[in-house]
Amino acid sequence: MQDMCPGDIAGNYTEHRLRYFDGSQRTVLVSETETPYPEGRLIVSRTDLEGVLTHVNQSFVDMAGYTEQELIGAPHSILRHPDMPKAAFADLWQTVTAGKPWQGYVKNLRKDGGYYWVLATVIPNVREGRVVSYTSVRRKPSRGKVEEHAALYRKLRREES
Ligand SMILES: Cc1cc2nc3c(=O)[nH]c(=O)nc-3n(C[C@H](O)[C@H](O)[C@H](O)COP(=O)(O)O)c2cc1C
C-alpha cells in the first residue's frame, strides 16, 4: 500500500509508521477529527479470504473517503488506525477463519486522516461447507462503548509496544 499523502489530509496531523501482518509497512497520517457515524445507515463491505475488498456500499465509500475504485482490490487494512491493537485483529481473524462470526468495536482511519468508530459484525460466507468470503456489516456504536474501547485499546497498545 502507498504511504498516505499530506495533500489529502484536512488540518493538523501526526505521522505513524504501521507494520502490517504480512510484514509490509506504510506511513499513515492521522488527525484528531472524528466523523460521526451516520444515523440509520449500515456500512457494508465484502472481502476475499485474504481480506482484500471485493464490494463496498455507498456508506462505506462516504465514511472511508476513498473512491470505490481505490477501495476494490485494496486490503481491508487500508482503514487500519494506529490506535487499534494488533490483538483485536488477531481475534477477528482467528474467529472468522474458524467459520464463526466476530463482533467488535473498531476505530477506522479515513483517507483524510480523520477517524470513525463502528460496531462491526464480520460474517464468514459459507458455500458447500467452505468459507468463500467474508462480509462485514457495521452499525453506530454507543458513546459509552466507544469510550470504554478507546481506553481498553490504549492499554493493549501499551502492552504490545
Ligand atoms: C470482512 C472484514 C472486514 C474488516 N474490516 C476492517 C475494518 O473496518 N478496519 C480495519 O482496520 N480492519 C478490518 N479488517 C481486518 C483487516 O483485514 C486487517 O487484519 C487489519 O486492518 C490489521 O491489518 P494487518 O492484519 O495487516 O496487520 C477486516 C477484515 C475482514 C475479513
The ligand as an SDF file (V2000), in Angstrom:
LIG
                    3D

 31 33  0  0  0  0  0  0  0  0999 V2000
  -14.6990   -8.6750    6.3620 C   0  0  0  0  0  0  0  0  0  0  0  0
  -13.5500   -7.9870    7.0620 C   0  0  0  0  0  0  0  0  0  0  0  0
  -13.7110   -6.6680    7.4780 C   0  0  0  0  0  0  0  0  0  0  0  0
  -12.6680   -5.9740    8.0960 C   0  0  0  0  0  0  0  0  0  0  0  0
  -12.8780   -4.6820    8.4600 N   0  0  0  0  0  0  0  0  0  0  0  0
  -11.8440   -3.9600    8.9420 C   0  0  0  0  0  0  0  0  0  0  0  0
  -12.0040   -2.5750    9.2240 C   0  0  0  0  0  0  0  0  0  0  0  0
  -13.0860   -1.9890    9.0830 O   0  0  0  0  0  0  0  0  0  0  0  0
  -10.9210   -1.8980    9.6760 N   0  0  0  0  0  0  0  0  0  0  0  0
   -9.7150   -2.4960    9.8640 C   0  0  0  0  0  0  0  0  0  0  0  0
   -8.7610   -1.8020   10.2590 O   0  0  0  0  0  0  0  0  0  0  0  0
   -9.5470   -3.8120    9.6240 N   0  0  0  0  0  0  0  0  0  0  0  0
  -10.5810   -4.5500    9.1710 C   0  0  0  0  0  0  0  0  0  0  0  0
  -10.4000   -5.8870    8.9120 N   0  0  0  0  0  0  0  0  0  0  0  0
   -9.1270   -6.5040    9.3020 C   0  0  0  0  0  0  0  0  0  0  0  0
   -8.0260   -6.2880    8.2860 C   0  0  0  0  0  0  0  0  0  0  0  0
   -8.0930   -7.3110    7.3180 O   0  0  0  0  0  0  0  0  0  0  0  0
   -6.6210   -6.3320    8.9460 C   0  0  0  0  0  0  0  0  0  0  0  0
   -6.4280   -7.5310    9.6340 O   0  0  0  0  0  0  0  0  0  0  0  0
   -6.3990   -5.1680    9.9340 C   0  0  0  0  0  0  0  0  0  0  0  0
   -6.6590   -3.9280    9.3300 O   0  0  0  0  0  0  0  0  0  0  0  0
   -4.9850   -5.1320   10.5050 C   0  0  0  0  0  0  0  0  0  0  0  0
   -4.0430   -5.1560    9.4910 O   0  0  0  0  0  0  0  0  0  0  0  0
   -2.9580   -6.3270    9.4010 P   0  0  0  0  0  0  0  0  0  0  0  0
   -3.6860   -7.6230    9.6730 O   0  0  0  0  0  0  0  0  0  0  0  0
   -2.3950   -6.2710    8.0250 O   0  0  0  0  0  0  0  0  0  0  0  0
   -1.9040   -6.0360   10.4300 O   0  0  0  0  0  0  0  0  0  0  0  0
  -11.4270   -6.6150    8.3210 C   0  0  0  0  0  0  0  0  0  0  0  0
  -11.2680   -7.9530    7.9200 C   0  0  0  0  0  0  0  0  0  0  0  0
  -12.3130   -8.6320    7.3140 C   0  0  0  0  0  0  0  0  0  0  0  0
  -12.1390  -10.0760    6.8960 C   0  0  0  0  0  0  0  0  0  0  0  0
  1  2  1  0
  2  3  1  0
  2 30  2  0
  3  4  2  0
  4  5  1  0
  4 28  1  0
  5  6  2  0
  6  7  1  0
  6 13  1  0
  7  8  2  0
  7  9  1  0
  9 10  1  0
 10 11  2  0
 10 12  1  0
 12 13  2  0
 13 14  1  0
 14 15  1  0
 14 28  1  0
 15 16  1  0
 16 17  1  0
 16 18  1  0
 18 19  1  0
 18 20  1  0
 20 21  1  0
 20 22  1  0
 22 23  1  0
 23 24  1  0
 24 25  2  0
 24 26  1  0
 24 27  1  0
 28 29  2  0
 29 30  1  0
 30 31  1  0
M  END
$$$$
